[in-house]
Amino acid sequence: MANDEDRVFRALADPTRRFLLDRLFTRDGRTLTELESELEMTRFGVMKHLRVLEDAGLVVTRRSGREKLHYLNPVPIRLIHDRWIDKYAERRVSALASLKQKLEEIG
């Protein structure tokens, strides 16, 4: 059984799903029709991608009358960043700061 992190990585692995997230980042609260119009894919195909994004917690929906609006939820991406990216970047930043300090001491 996949955990939350696995679902986020699986969702982000697909270029179509990343495109949908980018569209929602640009303007949140889009309908399926709006999102579908920007892709050369069937409505059903877009719905499947949105379902994967929803299952990963990357997209949340809200009904507004007869329409279902889709919103980006950046929290799961931030958690991935904090867990998998930030800690590795910190070492590099520390190494560069140490190098700068040593070079300044020499020069």
PyRosetta script that sets phi, psi and omega in degrees:
from pyrosetta import init, pose_from_sequence

init()
pose = pose_from_sequence("MANDEDRVFRALADPTRRFLLDRLFTRDGRTLTELESELEMTRFGVMKHLRVLEDAGLVVTRRSGREKLHYLNPVPIRLIHDRWIDKYAERRVSALASLKQKLEEIG")
pose.set_psi(1, 131.8)
pose.set_omega(1, -176.8)
pose.set_phi(2, -76.8)
pose.set_psi(2, 140.0)
pose.set_omega(2, 174.9)
pose.set_phi(3, -89.2)
pose.set_psi(3, 177.7)
pose.set_omega(3, -176.7)
pose.set_phi(4, -58.9)
pose.set_psi(4, -42.4)
pose.set_omega(4, -179.6)
pose.set_phi(5, -62.7)
pose.set_psi(5, -42.2)
pose.set_omega(5, 178.1)
pose.set_phi(6, -61.2)
pose.set_psi(6, -41.2)
pose.set_omega(6, 179.6)
pose.set_phi(7, -64.6)
pose.set_psi(7, -38.5)
pose.set_omega(7, 179.5)
pose.set_phi(8, -66.8)
pose.set_psi(8, -47.2)
pose.set_omega(8, 178.4)
pose.set_phi(9, -60.4)
pose.set_psi(9, -41.8)
pose.set_omega(9, 180.0)
pose.set_phi(10, -64.3)
pose.set_psi(10, -41.9)
pose.set_omega(10, 179.4)
pose.set_phi(11, -64.5)
pose.set_psi(11, -41.5)
pose.set_omega(11, -178.2)
pose.set_phi(12, -74.9)
pose.set_psi(12, -15.5)
pose.set_omega(12, -176.9)
pose.set_phi(13, -69.7)
pose.set_psi(13, -20.1)
pose.set_omega(13, -175.1)
pose.set_phi(14, -97.4)
pose.set_psi(14, 129.2)
pose.set_omega(14, -178.0)
pose.set_phi(15, -63.5)
pose.set_psi(15, -32.8)
pose.set_omega(15, 178.1)
pose.set_phi(16, -65.6)
pose.set_psi(16, -41.7)
pose.set_omega(16, 179.0)
pose.set_phi(17, -67.9)
pose.set_psi(17, -37.4)
pose.set_omega(17, 175.7)
pose.set_phi(18, -63.8)
pose.set_psi(18, -38.0)
pose.set_omega(18, 177.0)
pose.set_phi(19, -61.2)
pose.set_psi(19, -45.4)
pose.set_omega(19, 179.0)
pose.set_phi(20, -61.1)
pose.set_psi(20, -41.9)
pose.set_omega(20, 177.2)
pose.set_phi(21, -62.9)
pose.set_psi(21, -40.9)
pose.set_omega(21, 177.6)
pose.set_phi(22, -61.8)
pose.set_psi(22, -40.3)
pose.set_omega(22, 179.1)
pose.set_phi(23, -63.2)
pose.set_psi(23, -42.4)
pose.set_omega(23, 179.6)
pose.set_phi(24, -70.2)
pose.set_psi(24, -31.5)
pose.set_omega(24, 176.2)
pose.set_phi(25, -64.2)
pose.set_psi(25, -41.2)
pose.set_omega(25, 179.9)
pose.set_phi(26, -64.2)
pose.set_psi(26, -44.7)
pose.set_omega(26, 177.8)
pose.set_phi(27, -152.4)
pose.set_psi(27, 113.1)
pose.set_omega(27, -178.8)
pose.set_phi(28, -76.4)
pose.set_psi(28, 163.9)
pose.set_omega(28, 174.2)
pose.set_phi(29, 77.5)
pose.set_psi(29, 38.6)
pose.set_omega(29, -179.2)
pose.set_phi(30, -91.5)
pose.set_psi(30, 151.7)
pose.set_omega(30, 175.9)
pose.set_phi(31, -86.4)
pose.set_psi(31, 165.5)
pose.set_omega(31, 175.1)
pose.set_phi(32, -58.6)
pose.set_psi(32, -40.5)
pose.set_omega(32, 179.9)
pose.set_phi(33, -60.4)
pose.set_psi(33, -43.5)
pose.set_omega(33, 178.4)
pose.set_phi(34, -62.3)
pose.set_psi(34, -46.9)
pose.set_omega(34, -178.9)
pose.set_phi(35, -66.3)
pose.set_psi(35, -39.1)
pose.set_omega(35, -179.4)
pose.set_phi(36, -65.1)
pose.set_psi(36, -35.0)
pose.set_omega(36, -176.5)
pose.set_phi(37, -65.5)
pose.set_psi(37, -19.3)
pose.set_omega(37, -178.2)
pose.set_phi(38, -95.0)
pose.set_psi(38, 1.4)
pose.set_omega(38, -178.2)
pose.set_phi(39, -126.1)
pose.set_psi(39, 147.1)
pose.set_omega(39, 174.3)
pose.set_phi(40, -92.7)
pose.set_psi(40, 75.2)
pose.set_omega(40, -173.8)
pose.set_phi(41, -157.3)
pose.set_psi(41, 155.9)
pose.set_omega(41, 179.0)
pose.set_phi(42, -68.9)
pose.set_psi(42, 159.3)
pose.set_omega(42, 176.6)
pose.set_phi(43, -57.5)
pose.set_psi(43, -41.9)
pose.set_omega(43, 179.7)
pose.set_phi(44, -61.9)
pose.set_psi(44, -40.8)
pose.set_omega(44, 178.3)
pose.set_phi(45, -61.6)
pose.set_psi(45, -43.9)
pose.set_omega(45, 178.8)
pose.set_phi(46, -64.9)
pose.set_psi(46, -39.9)
pose.set_omega(46, 178.8)
pose.set_phi(47, -60.9)
pose.set_psi(47, -40.2)
pose.set_omega(47, 179.2)
pose.set_phi(48, -63.2)
pose.set_psi(48, -43.0)
pose.set_omega(48, 178.8)
pose.set_phi(49, -64.9)
pose.set_psi(49, -42.1)
pose.set_omega(49, 178.5)
pose.set_phi(50, -64.1)
pose.set_psi(50, -35.2)
pose.set_omega(50, 178.6)
pose.set_phi(51, -64.0)
pose.set_psi(51, -41.8)
pose.set_omega(51, 177.4)
pose.set_phi(52, -62.4)
pose.set_psi(52, -42.4)
pose.set_omega(52, 178.6)
pose.set_phi(53, -64.8)
pose.set_psi(53, -38.9)
pose.set_omega(53, 176.7)
pose.set_phi(54, -65.9)
pose.set_psi(54, -44.1)
pose.set_omega(54, 179.6)
pose.set_phi(55, -60.5)
pose.set_psi(55, -30.7)
pose.set_omega(55, 178.6)
pose.set_phi(56, -84.4)
pose.set_psi(56, -5.2)
pose.set_omega(56, -179.5)
pose.set_phi(57, 80.2)
pose.set_psi(57, 9.4)
pose.set_omega(57, -178.3)
pose.set_phi(58, -83.1)
pose.set_psi(58, -21.3)
pose.set_omega(58, 178.2)
pose.set_phi(59, -130.3)
pose.set_psi(59, 135.9)
pose.set_omega(59, 173.7)
pose.set_phi(60, -120.8)
pose.set_psi(60, 152.3)
pose.set_omega(60, -177.6)
pose.set_phi(61, -121.5)
pose.set_psi(61, 157.0)
pose.set_omega(61, 176.8)
pose.set_phi(62, -145.6)
pose.set_psi(62, 135.4)
pose.set_omega(62, 176.8)
pose.set_phi(63, -80.9)
pose.set_psi(63, 137.2)
pose.set_omega(63, 174.5)
pose.set_phi(64, -133.8)
pose.set_psi(64, 95.8)
pose.set_omega(64, -173.6)
pose.set_phi(65, 66.3)
pose.set_psi(65, -124.7)
pose.set_omega(65, 179.2)
pose.set_phi(66, -88.9)
pose.set_psi(66, -8.0)
pose.set_omega(66, -177.0)
pose.set_phi(67, -94.5)
pose.set_psi(67, 149.8)
pose.set_omega(67, 174.0)
pose.set_phi(68, -110.9)
pose.set_psi(68, 117.2)
pose.set_omega(68, -178.1)
pose.set_phi(69, -97.9)
pose.set_psi(69, 141.0)
pose.set_omega(69, -178.0)
pose.set_phi(70, -109.0)
pose.set_psi(70, 133.5)
pose.set_omega(70, -178.2)
pose.set_phi(71, -127.8)
pose.set_psi(71, 143.4)
pose.set_omega(71, 176.3)
pose.set_phi(72, -75.1)
pose.set_psi(72, 134.5)
pose.set_omega(72, 171.6)
pose.set_phi(73, -114.6)
pose.set_psi(73, 102.1)
pose.set_omega(73, -175.2)
pose.set_phi(74, -78.2)
pose.set_psi(74, -7.2)
pose.set_omega(74, -174.9)
pose.set_phi(75, -58.1)
pose.set_psi(75, -48.1)
pose.set_omega(75, -179.7)
pose.set_phi(76, -60.3)
pose.set_psi(76, -35.3)
pose.set_omega(76, 178.1)
pose.set_phi(77, -67.6)
pose.set_psi(77, -39.6)
pose.set_omega(77, 178.5)
pose.set_phi(78, -63.7)
pose.set_psi(78, -39.4)
pose.set_omega(78, 177.9)
pose.set_phi(79, -63.9)
pose.set_psi(79, -39.8)
pose.set_omega(79, 176.0)
pose.set_phi(80, -63.0)
pose.set_psi(80, -44.9)
pose.set_omega(80, 178.8)
pose.set_phi(81, -57.5)
pose.set_psi(81, -49.7)
pose.set_omega(81, -177.7)
pose.set_phi(82, -64.0)
pose.set_psi(82, -37.8)
pose.set_omega(82, -176.4)
pose.set_phi(83, -79.9)
pose.set_psi(83, -41.0)
pose.set_omega(83, -169.5)
pose.set_phi(84, -111.9)
pose.set_psi(84, -21.8)
pose.set_omega(84, -174.2)
pose.set_phi(85, -109.4)
pose.set_psi(85, -50.4)
pose.set_omega(85, -174.2)
pose.set_phi(86, -58.3)
pose.set_psi(86, -43.1)
pose.set_omega(86, -176.3)
pose.set_phi(87, -66.0)
pose.set_psi(87, -30.7)
pose.set_omega(87, 178.3)
pose.set_phi(88, -78.6)
pose.set_psi(88, -33.9)
pose.set_omega(88, 177.9)
pose.set_phi(89, -68.5)
pose.set_psi(89, -32.9)
pose.set_omega(89, -178.2)
pose.set_phi(90, -59.2)
pose.set_psi(90, -41.1)
pose.set_omega(90, 179.3)
pose.set_phi(91, -60.7)
pose.set_psi(91, -42.0)
pose.set_omega(91, -179.7)
pose.set_phi(92, -65.2)
pose.set_psi(92, -42.9)
pose.set_omega(92, 179.6)
pose.set_phi(93, -63.0)
pose.set_psi(93, -43.1)
pose.set_omega(93, 178.4)
pose.set_phi(94, -63.1)
pose.set_psi(94, -41.9)
pose.set_omega(94, 179.7)
pose.set_phi(95, -64.1)
pose.set_psi(95, -41.9)
pose.set_omega(95, 178.7)
pose.set_phi(96, -66.3)
pose.set_psi(96, -39.3)
pose.set_omega(96, 178.2)
pose.set_phi(97, -64.6)
pose.set_psi(97, -41.3)
pose.set_omega(97, 177.8)
pose.set_phi(98, -64.3)
pose.set_psi(98, -43.8)
pose.set_omega(98, 178.9)
pose.set_phi(99, -60.8)
pose.set_psi(99, -44.9)
pose.set_omega(99, 178.4)
pose.set_phi(100, -58.6)
pose.set_psi(100, -45.7)
pose.set_omega(100, -179.2)
pose.set_phi(101, -62.6)
pose.set_psi(101, -44.2)
pose.set_omega(101, -179.5)
pose.set_phi(102, -65.6)
pose.set_psi(102, -40.4)
pose.set_omega(102, 178.4)
pose.set_phi(103, -65.6)
pose.set_psi(103, -37.5)
pose.set_omega(103, 177.8)
pose.set_phi(104, -67.2)
pose.set_psi(104, -34.3)
pose.set_omega(104, 177.7)
pose.set_phi(105, -67.7)
pose.set_psi(105, -37.6)
pose.set_omega(105, -179.2)
pose.set_phi(106, -72.3)
pose.set_psi(106, -44.3)
pose.set_omega(106, -173.7)
pose.set_phi(107, -83.2)
pose.dump_pdb("model.pdb")
